[in-house]
Amino acid sequence: MASRYWAVSLPVQDSATALWNTLQEQISKHSFDTPLYRFNIPNLRVGTLDSLLALSDDLLKSNSFVEGVSHKIRRQIEDLERVSGVESSALTVDGVPVDSYLTRFVWDDAKYPVVSTLREIVDGIHSQVSKIEDDLKVRVAEYNNVRSQLNVINRKQSGSLAVRDLSNLVKPEDIVTSEHLVTLLSVVPKYSQKDWLASYETLTNYVVPRSSKKLHEDNEYALYTVTLFGRVADNFRTAAREKGFQIRDFEYSSEAHESRKEELERLVQDQDRTRSSLLQWCYTSYGEVFSAWMHFCAVRVFSESILRYGLPPSFLACVLAPSTKSEKKVRTILEQLSDGRNSTYWKSEDEVGGIAALGGDSDSYPYVSFTINLV
């Protein structure tokens, strides 16, 4: 599948069929590796010249918006598929691959009635895509909120001992709690473990001798218990802090531990649910936005052709996908068939200097031309 196409139109002097046949023949002869397709655009309501000129000023900006939303949803799909570990699937519009939808484009009169003015069609597309973009923002925010909550819990579960949740590291038998005795948890830098073991009994009075036990160790810290009389606990905390040991506040509760476990399971399920829902929504919405975008491109080709070639509408619209090395050949063929006697006037400065314009702006050539980037 090509990722970059040209949407072009050529003025018809006698017969659109004859011009199409000639174009096919020239492309086949001079650039046989360039796919070429008719871009079937119905006769739309032109309106007044003033309205067409006013619309033309808005078309480029609106196209950038619609194209941008299309790419935004596609990137979101790629991110979700990568995180989910699912195999990337071909993006479709009503079950048709997007490249096939473009190259076999058929105007959807039910969605965009041809009796509507061009302005009504463009405004309708802009409004439709704006609503989808707003919905995308809400859904992504919901998904990111769940991810954020889960990341906070995971950091507590997997962070260093200085910050992580200790409930899954401490067992009930590690804690002594009585009328007079308490057990504190000390986070000790790994390089200070010998210092801890040599000094904890003397940091304050009434520390139970040989009561310290190592429960866990990570790359930076070790977690030790120490049992002492409750009335000297504050003094012990102060003395420990002065020596670089951190006393973590902790109260063992089987109910709290179970509650945290259930919360983690719930958030994992919520993340999977919101991710799956968002991915399915993106698949559907991408198709809607892409379809709207292609109809917008059709309006753009139509309106620019009227402004370029005049009334009544008499032009051949087509879509091509030339390779980079074939671009200059294809531009030459299109220029020859555009019947532009003053074609030098339409050329960009770069092209006059011998460098073919990449992609093309409609004002750089004696025919209508703009680029459609699918990715």
Steps between C-alpha positions, in 0.01 A plus 500: 500500500630843404507755778505813282266587215445794271146623444500685167257631242557583135280725284285314247485657156299238310440171681586390855519140377746590225713699746495211747609255231782730396614545859500123556698450181761765590542375856532140378758605240717736705434406865355149498562452874262785594153381614225712345129515596195706408381722785127503447352829619131578441376836371476702820321830555739776402314802635634848433857583409533705819393206714741273314788743554413534869484122533834460325667709772376254766566175317871468578454574872204262528688230310790526744258459790319195358825339387652569843216326685530202265873467576439555873256207516732282291792570737277423798411166340868419447579585865212288632587205278863516610408514872240225459740278309240443229603467138440818302194467281434681173294813558169498317201710405183292517713188460697636204877569540565874508716499186227315310240744634704789356584339167142376446333804652121523473318807629262420788190703419321376812761664726582795278204582271613653172206742524681666791724797431876452511512713815238279669695186410831641625347635822323169556826307460682741732226470764493118474876469536508755785253290700709188441814683610325619819383144569855375443635745759245386759565130438878537500481702823294223664751237387799706611339563838470126565857447376623775730330347805645160412846647450485660844417165659765319295760753606402435860528127435828510309674821609786516746442413864504871580165552324337169416205339674635267768183304569598210272847478657399490867328199656294510820767301686758772420312753710493504881222709646419493869407740778859623523690372195486611134685392188636766265615453140831657404616561144879474505733589210669180385846636573392587861369160607800426720461839664131429563563163659776643716307806620122443502499366858664819628306763307278542806418323824263205524579337163453124510845344443549297180145582391594630154429269207550564129178448304592612149774654289500684166770672296524796737360412840438224753187480718554414868265464796585620849295449818503747787281657766230717351576799722847544343390451138515873414850528647609199296360652178693822559827324580461264202437789263816674621702191402338475155245228580136555395225373730194421287156549649326167476207328663423147392140439404385190316186687394701790354735258323206315345337830405814616319523168320139527386555859387797391290299221337213741431729758339663234282156392382394863448812568296440196278135594458560867418789414266292244311204738483721788382665283235166383358371858503815617318459235231143616432572872532805482277278363224249783552767770501682352200176485303426862593853598400469339155170678443671821605777432248234450233346837586846656486575354156157611375516857633861559394423360154212744457718791608782383272307390189171687529137399446328278410699229685710317242799323647645155553584416862736218581726362772859392439770347718832567325827387650750770586712424192192519275362831626667721241386279211143499628502878549613541139219275372237687704629835383487394136142384541389809690514704180674779690641728234647722774617210710824677599285750689366223722835342582660552836838671513665175612359307208605763248847455645480129423383364836161336495268621772432222746135408535388819338289800583203572276647839404833353390365328190266578210255246640349427842726285716543428869643218707310252719725346766337193651758472780 
